[in-house]
Amino acid sequence: MADTPFPEDGRTRPRYLPIAEHGLIGDLRSVALVGTNGTIDWYCCPSFDSPSVFAAVLDAERGGRFELAAAVPARTKQFYFPDTNVLITRFFTEDGVGEVQDFMPVTSDSVAGEGEAGRHRLIRRVVCVRGTVPFRVLVAPRFDYGAAPHTLRATGGTVVFESAERSLALISTVDLEYDDRDARADFKLGEGESAVFALDQVGDAVAPRGCAHAEAEHQFNATVAYWRRWLRQSRYRGRWREMVHRSALTLKLLTYAPTGAIVAAPTTSLPEQVGGERNWDYRYVWVRDAAFAVYALLRLGFAGEAEAFMRFLTTHVRPCDTDESAPLQIMYGIDGRSELPERTLPHLEGHLGSAPVRVGNAAAGQLQLDIYGALIDSIYLYDKWAQPISSQQWDDVCHLVDWVCAHWDQPDEGVWETRGGRKNFLYSRLMCWVAIERAIRLANRRGLPADHRRWRQARDDIYRRIMDRGWSERRAAFVQYEGGDVLDASLLMMPLAKFVAPTDPKWLSTLDALTEDLVSDSLVYRYDPQASPDGLRGDEGTFSICSFWYVEALVRAGRLDEARLAFEKMLTYANHLGLYAEEIGRTGEQQGNFPQAFTHLSLISAAFNLDRALG
């Protein structure tokens, strides 16, 4: 890894921290990634999908960063303040120990007023806990993914960074030096002393506001209380409580409070393979991912998040009435918008030189039939575990199921969003079966009106189609698509979705084949891109949601010792905070966007079901 000198002092720093060397803070509108070196190198303001302010994780020179660290050599450790999303980074130096406390106060329009909710305050409090520690701070924003120029002005002890679209105010309890773009300071703290830095979005409705020591202490305590109050709703008391609760707290950070949307991940273009082109923007609402997240949160007792997501669906994602196209897109913006044009940012080099950097996502226009099963299953569980759905919501479900009955046999791009052409993917068929089967269950339990004859006929037709055309005698396994011999880890969902008995001989044979072809020391590859080209160059790591699906499949097959060992092994691949990216590389490194909702929701489900099976 190439090094680059710190400004003015000749010391060197790594150009890029590994993806896993980060923690996450947020305010339910956006997030920031904080490295173990004390640098914020990813932050979009004011929302998840806004252009970045700090993006050094994607370009060490042009992306922008907020450095805050010991100014002398130091060992570092990072942890979360217990049961919260307040992040602590500690610096162990020769003469003392200091720590940076990073958090974003959670506000609401109704409680704080429109101005305070629009502040999007990011607070960094530095404390010397032993001896003396010298610190250095550098605030170098680069607006609009590093493409927009900005100016700096200082007024009344506040530094304001101004671009055409956004202004940020830096409030500090130490004196700052600055040039025409950046602000910096060197300062020393003795034992018990502290300094505060707060970064606010400001504008016509939000004026700069101080953040003295007392204000920072108050907001620290309020933020800690908020997260602990939220986490107390959890009903999970099992063996892996710490990991399950960290996953729940992470999923909560990925929710967008104004609408109830849940993003797939808060980053864009972190590579699935260093130097490869599999770099995507995940800061949107995938119907599938969000629906699975609702299921995981409901399992733990967080009904409020499920209710908010149902409101998002009702308000922003109503099915369209045309028969010419699918009634739902596979993904939406956090505000419900349907246009998510994909473009590249050629001025950014990408993480470790992994170009292109993309914003927007062209997969929004794909046909992925499995989303209907994921969505209607979550609606079914919400109605069962939280509260009954409304008559309007049932009408929407009927509209979706009728469409699935008419179109389930189309080829599509599939769950993995391949760009190599449509196929008759088995997983898509499976989840169409789930969509219809869960709707039938819901109609029967509630006595709701439904076209029972048509729905049952379509459900049974899909079942027979999968059994007849999705089974390969040569492989003695269910396969990725009709007429093929390629295996696919998404088929681990067959017993989880209750399509096939977990001890059915055909399924056990499939599980053995998947273990032989796609499992590496408990880690599971999605599929083999050499055997099943997906239209993209390069390889990828193991897919972590598939690894947790594998644990659940083993549990349901009664292979508890194998399941527990596979689960415990997966836990060793988490980062130091219990966070996961999308994939795991050959030597155990995290790959892809970070942290990934898919991985954390599947960890919750696997832990819940394994714990229950162990008794």
C-alpha angles and dihedrals in degrees: 000000000000119000129217128199123254112246113277099347105072094228116134134231132186110267092223131022114215112265091248092056091082141089128204133233128173150157101225090266103063140349141220128216113222118197125219085249090064096254123132101215100166127046131141119193134237097357142009094266098040118114112276126263094188117028107151087132086071099036121012094200106034104025102078130234146201108224121192117162147122110294092220131058110292143169112233136208129181132202141154120254098253116282094357144088092241107121125213122197114189127202119203110198135171093261104033152334125265135174140201116217111204124190144140115222112237111231134172131210092238095050103034103028126242094286097054094043087054093052094080091196120203113195126196114185118187119202131182105216099176134019116334129312129187114217136195128204129192122179110191112162120187110194127216096019090313094303102101122076120228140189132220128222129175121213130169096342092313125109115211121198109202129193129166093266106026143027127200126192121209115206117191137178090210126065113265132211119209147175128199094297115014140045127213143166142183117211140158127223127200125209110301094012123120143186130205131213120183126183116200134180105235135185143125094321097035120053124194111274130193124250108199123174094272092049091050091049091050093049092045091054093044092051093049090049092049094054095043091048090051094047092051088075090071116112094192113118099159136126097279099046097140094052094042092050092047088053091049092049089050093051089050090053088055093059121100104221099203092063108012092244119151118211123216091230134340097237140066133220100002097154127251085206124021107248092012132115098237093108117134141173109244100174093112140085112268107195089218098048094044092048091052089048090054089053092052094047092047088053089060096044101260098136094156093069091049091050091049091051091049088054089051090054094047094046103036111015106049112158115257119237100229123111091202096077140018114289091230135040116227091240142016139190118266088257092050097259116152101204110088104158114193121228137161127237104219094181090068117075095208130234107319088350094305103150146213105061107202133196121189121023127250090196086080086086096053126108110238110169095188092075091077092060094047092048099045091044089056091047089050091051092044090054090048101043106024117024138320115275119243127256089253091053090050090051088054091049090051090050091052094046093049089052092048090051089056099042110028093109095061120112113245143175092264135218094303093056093233117193095206099091136284122297138176093263115195094216090057090054091047094054092045085057089050091050093055097037094052092046090053090050091050093048092049095047094047098033090237123165115262142155090253098173094053094042094050092047092052092045092052093044090055091049092053092045092054093046093047104038103020095060121086115204090195094055094032086224145092108265141212098260139002114284094013136106098213119119122225129195092218086077087073082084092068096089093031089059090046092242093126131020109260090233097044107132091233091053095046089051089051091049090052091049092049090049091052097046108029109022122091115179092327092316116116129211117213093229139314108276090197091059094037110030112213099192095258133100125239137025133279139211130254114295111241099208088056090052091056091044086055090055091052093047090053090048093052091046088057095248094130099158091054091044094051093047091048090049094049090049090052090054090060090063093061116104123252091281098045094260128139135201121210098273143018121227130223094272096041099268121144114250134186132021116346134255100009122208091207092061096046096046091050091049089056093049094046093048092048095050096040091049091050092049093050090052 
